[in-house]
Amino acid sequence: MRTPLVVGILKETKGWEHRAPLVPSDVEWLNDRGVKVEVERSARRVFNDREYKKNGAVIVDRVKSASLLVGIKEPRVHDLHAGKVYMVFSHTAKGQAHNMPLLKTCLKKKITLIDYEKIVDLYGARLVYFGRFAGVCGMVDSLHYLGKKLEWKNIDNPFSLIRPAYKYDSLQEIKKVLSKIGQLIHRKGLDTELSPFIIGITGHGNVSRGVQELLESLKPVEIHPTNMLAFVRHQKKQGRRLYKIVFLREEKFRSKDGRGFYFEDYLRHPKKFESNMDVYLPYLNILVHTAYWDNRYPRLVTEKMINTLSKKKPFRLEFIGDLSCDVKGSIEITHKTTTRERPVYTYDPRAKKFVEGYKSEGVTVLAVDNLPAELPKDASDHFSGLIRDYVYQIAVHGAKDITRHMAIPAEIRDAVITQGGRLTKNSSYLGKYISAFGVVSTCCGVL
């Protein structure tokens, strides 16, 4: 029988990352089942070292006995331990150029790399994610900065009473505040210039669900996109409610030849389709984008679209919360990602230029690429619950040869990127990206 692996919780080194992969109560849970845990000392982690020690962890400056190392963001290359098992968001699965040196070093040091992003079910849905909190924080921040922009334009609104997500202690506190905002809107109504106030949402995954969970505190009325134009015509003065629209694929895109939208055809021939959002954008106050995109597919909102629509009336779109953060991607005016310190910029279609902040005419964009870190405690609690059993399964079986160990859940075996100095079969496609960094051929074999 193999000896259980000691688990190590890594110190995060990127940006303002305060989250933890495992919370103290789950460290205690692992201890109770015979799995020892080391925790690298950290002053920035949302749970302090004393809490981990109280729950049975050994606090160290740098992992010593631990062989299964868990973290959030990818570690620095010079911090990597040879021969260990890492569970992190490595940001290598798409061949990201900036992290190919990390992948190269994992091969050289015979590290077993498990990427949370690749832990999926039979249908490809992710099982380990922070998406819910990206949606929650992105919606809060979007409402806050929209409120500040409207305030700058001398339009009275209740959204400026909302603070950015990182200024709250918990999701529960945020929901209480938004519930009060909803009651205020119901009692006093919104400025006629904002009415009816319509929030458009793209996507149906974890991020979208987080957005909609947060919005429930405002008690929005859902409108089907096909009914929106008729609704706007008849509800121009409806200022005591908020409205939301969740767009389906067949509403977001149309065939270029007018034959209608067929999803199977769209997947096979995406170039035959174009965005249909020009029909809806003029009537939205805010668009929250959460849908997946890559360059095979048409953009949802183009710069040309904004330039054209903004010259006509009505054009009410003030804000886009681009929670997918694809630079010049589905939302073409997302020309860069943003940070907590500088969260928004504005695209001015008249001047065709970008202006930092929200104090400008045009469409303001929020594209913060690390949103879940704004609610580190709640996000960590949620995430720890998702990975705890996987960590236990790997540790208790003493397994470093993950792909060959049938007692390990299949979704974990399939999420391994490197093992024993080689790429796994599922990750063999990364060889072409690694070769650009001069990795010798023996390191790029496939398991």
Residue pairs with C-beta under 8 A, 6 or more apart in sequence:
2 397
2 398
2 399
3 398
4 34
4 35
4 36
4 395
4 396
4 397
4 398
5 35
5 66
5 67
5 68
5 85
5 394
5 395
5 398
5 399
5 400
6 35
6 36
6 37
6 38
6 65
6 66
6 67
6 68
6 395
7 22
7 30
7 35
7 36
7 37
7 38
7 66
7 68
7 69
7 70
7 391
7 395
8 37
8 38
8 39
8 40
8 63
8 66
8 67
8 68
8 69
8 70
9 20
9 21
9 22
9 27
9 37
9 38
9 39
9 40
9 52
9 57
9 69
9 70
9 71
10 21
10 40
10 63
10 69
10 70
10 71
10 75
10 88
11 40
11 41
11 42
11 45
12 18
12 19
12 42
12 44
12 45
12 71
12 72
12 73
13 73
13 75
13 76
13 79
14 73
14 74
15 339
15 370
15 373
16 44
16 340
16 370
16 373
17 44
17 72
17 73
17 370
17 373
18 44
18 45
18 46
18 373
18 376
19 45
19 46
19 72
19 130
19 372
19 373
19 376
19 379
19 380
19 383
20 45
20 46
20 47
20 72
20 376
20 380
20 384
21 70
21 71
21 72
21 87
21 380
21 383
21 384
21 387
22 30
22 37
22 70
22 384
22 387
22 388
22 391
23 47
23 380
23 381
23 384
24 47
24 51
24 52
24 54
24 55
24 57
25 55
26 384
26 385
26 388
27 37
27 39
27 52
27 55
27 56
27 57
28 55
28 56
29 388
30 37
30 388
30 391
30 392
30 395
31 37
31 55
31 56
31 57
33 392
33 396
34 396
35 391
35 392
35 395
35 396
36 58
36 65
37 52
37 56
37 57
37 58
37 66
38 57
38 58
38 59
38 60
38 63
38 64
38 65
38 66
39 49
39 52
39 53
39 57
39 58
39 59
39 60
40 60
40 61
40 62
40 63
41 49
41 59
41 60
41 61
42 49
46 376
46 377
46 380
47 377
47 380
49 59
52 59
53 59
63 69
63 81
66 84
67 83
67 84
67 85
67 400
68 84
68 85
68 87
68 391
68 394
68 395
69 81
69 84
69 85
69 86
69 87
70 86
70 87
70 88
70 387
70 391
71 86
71 87
71 88
72 88
72 89
72 383
73 88
73 89
73 91
74 88
74 89
74 90
74 91
74 92
74 99
74 102
75 86
75 88
75 102
77 101
77 102
77 105
80 86
80 102
80 105
80 106
80 109
80 111
81 109
81 111
82 109
82 110
82 111
83 109
83 110
83 111
83 400
84 111
84 112
85 111
85 112
85 114
85 394
85 400
85 402
86 106
86 111
86 112
86 113
86 114
87 114
87 116
87 387
87 390
87 391
87 394
88 113
88 114
88 115
88 116
89 115
89 116
89 117
90 99
90 102
90 103
90 113
90 115
90 117
90 417
91 98
91 99
92 99
92 100
92 102
92 103
92 113
92 115
92 417
92 430
93 115
93 117
93 118
93 417
93 427
93 430
95 429
95 430
95 432
95 433
97 433
97 436
100 433
100 434
100 436
100 437
101 437
103 113
103 417
103 418
103 430
103 433
103 434
104 434
104 437
104 439
104 443
105 111
106 113
106 417
106 418
107 418
107 421
107 422
107 423
107 434
107 439
107 443
107 444
108 421
108 439
108 443
110 420
110 421
111 418
112 400
112 401
112 402
112 416
112 418
112 419
112 420
113 416
113 417
113 418
113 419
114 402
114 412
114 415
114 416
114 417
115 415
115 417
116 128
116 129
116 387
116 415
117 126
117 128
118 414
118 415
118 417
118 426
119 126
119 127
119 128
119 390
119 411
119 412
119 414
119 415
120 126
120 127
120 411
120 414
120 415
121 127
121 411
125 205
126 206
127 386
127 411
128 383
128 386
128 387
128 390
129 206
129 383
129 386
130 372
130 379
130 382
130 383
131 205
131 206
131 207
131 209
131 210
132 206
132 207
132 209
132 210
132 213
132 382
133 171
133 210
133 371
133 372
133 374
133 375
133 378
133 379
133 382
134 206
134 207
134 210
134 323
134 371
134 372
135 206
135 207
135 208
135 209
135 210
135 211
135 212
135 213
135 214
135 290
135 323
136 165
136 171
136 174
136 210
136 211
136 213
136 214
136 375
137 165
137 166
137 368
137 371
137 372
137 374
137 375
138 207
138 210
138 211
138 288
138 290
138 321
138 323
138 366
138 368
138 371
139 210
139 211
139 214
139 215
139 288
139 321
140 162
140 164
140 165
140 168
140 174
140 178
140 214
141 164
141 165
141 321
141 343
141 366
141 368
141 371
141 374
142 286
142 288
142 319
142 321
142 366
143 159
143 162
143 286
144 159
144 160
144 162
144 163
144 164
145 164
145 319
145 343
145 344
145 358
145 364
145 366
146 159
146 285
146 286
146 318
146 319
146 364
147 157
147 158
147 159
147 160
147 161
147 162
148 160
148 358
149 318
149 319
149 346
149 358
149 359
149 364
150 156
150 157
150 159
150 160
150 194
150 318
151 157
151 160
152 358
152 359
155 191
155 193
155 194
156 191
157 190
157 191
157 194
158 181
158 184
158 185
158 188
158 190
159 181
161 177
161 181
162 177
162 178
162 181
163 177
164 340
164 343
164 374
165 174
165 371
165 374
165 375
166 340
166 373
166 374
166 375
168 174
168 177
168 375
169 377
170 375
170 377
170 378
171 375
171 378
174 214
174 217
174 375
175 214
175 217
176 217
178 214
178 217
178 218
179 217
179 218
181 217
181 218
182 217
182 218
182 219
182 242
185 218
185 240
185 241
185 242
186 219
186 240
186 241
187 240
189 195
189 239
189 240
190 197
190 239
190 240
191 239
192 237
192 239
194 239
194 285
195 236
195 237
195 238
195 239
196 231
196 232
196 235
196 236
196 238
196 239
196 241
196 243
197 239
197 241
197 242
197 243
197 285
198 223
198 228
198 232
198 243
198 244
198 245
198 283
198 284
198 285
198 286
199 215
199 220
199 242
199 243
199 244
199 245
199 284
199 285
199 286
199 287
199 288
200 244
200 245
200 247
200 280
200 281
200 284
200 286
200 287
200 288
201 208
201 211
201 212
201 244
201 245
201 246
201 247
201 287
201 288
201 290
202 208
202 246
202 247
202 252
202 287
202 288
202 289
202 290
202 291
202 300
203 289
203 290
203 291
203 292
203 324
204 246
204 291
205 290
205 291
205 292
207 290
207 323
207 324
208 246
208 290
208 291
211 288
211 290
211 323
212 244
212 246
215 242
215 244
218 242
219 241
219 242
220 241
220 242
220 243
220 244
221 241
221 242
221 243
221 244
222 243
222 244
222 245
222 246
223 231
223 243
223 244
223 245
224 245
225 245
225 247
225 248
225 251
225 280
226 251
228 245
228 280
228 283
229 279
229 283
231 243
232 283
245 280
245 284
247 277
247 280
249 261
249 263
249 266
250 261
250 263
251 276
251 280
252 275
252 276
252 277
252 291
252 300
253 261
253 266
253 273
253 274
253 275
253 276
253 298
254 260
254 261
254 273
254 274
254 275
254 276
255 261
255 265
255 272
255 273
256 272
256 273
256 274
257 272
261 273
265 272
266 272
266 273
270 296
270 297
270 298
271 298
273 298
274 298
275 298
275 299
275 300
275 301
275 302
275 305
277 300
277 301
277 305
278 305
278 308
278 309
281 287
281 301
281 305
281 306
281 309
281 315
281 317
282 309
282 312
282 314
282 315
282 316
282 317
283 314
283 316
284 316
284 317
285 316
285 317
285 318
285 319
286 317
286 318
286 319
286 320
286 321
287 301
287 317
287 319
287 320
287 321
288 320
288 321
288 323
289 300
289 301
289 320
289 321
289 322
289 323
289 324
289 330
289 331
290 323
290 324
291 300
291 324
291 330
292 324
293 299
293 300
293 324
293 326
293 329
293 330
294 329
295 329
297 330
299 329
299 330
299 331
299 332
300 330
300 331
301 320
301 330
301 331
301 332
301 333
302 332
303 332
303 333
303 347
303 352
306 333
306 347
306 349
306 363
307 349
307 352
309 315
309 317
310 349
310 350
310 362
310 363
311 349
317 363
318 363
318 364
319 363
319 364
319 365
319 366
320 331
320 333
320 334
320 363
320 364
320 365
320 366
321 366
322 331
322 334
322 365
322 366
322 367
323 371
324 330
324 331
325 334
325 337
325 367
325 368
325 369
326 334
327 334
327 335
327 336
327 337
327 367
328 334
328 335
331 365
333 347
333 354
333 363
333 365
334 365
334 367
335 345
335 347
335 354
336 345
336 367
337 367
337 368
337 369
338 344
338 345
338 365
338 366
338 367
338 368
338 369
339 368
339 370
340 368
340 370
340 374
342 356
342 357
343 366
343 368
344 357
344 358
344 364
344 365
344 366
345 354
345 355
345 356
345 357
345 364
345 365
346 354
346 355
346 356
346 357
346 358
346 359
346 360
346 361
346 362
346 363
346 364
346 365
347 353
347 354
347 362
347 363
347 364
347 365
348 354
348 355
348 360
348 361
348 362
349 362
349 363
350 361
350 362
355 362
358 364
372 379
373 379
390 409
390 412
393 407
393 408
393 409
393 412
394 402
394 408
394 412
397 405
397 407
397 408
399 405
399 407
399 408
401 419
401 420
402 408
402 412
402 413
402 416
402 419
403 413
403 416
403 419
403 424
403 447
405 413
414 426
416 424
416 426
416 427
417 423
417 424
417 426
417 427
417 430
418 424
418 427
419 447
420 447
421 442
421 443
421 445
422 443
422 444
422 445
422 446
422 447
423 430
423 431
423 434
423 444
423 445
423 446
423 447
424 446
424 447
425 446
425 447
428 446
431 444
431 446
434 443
434 444
435 444
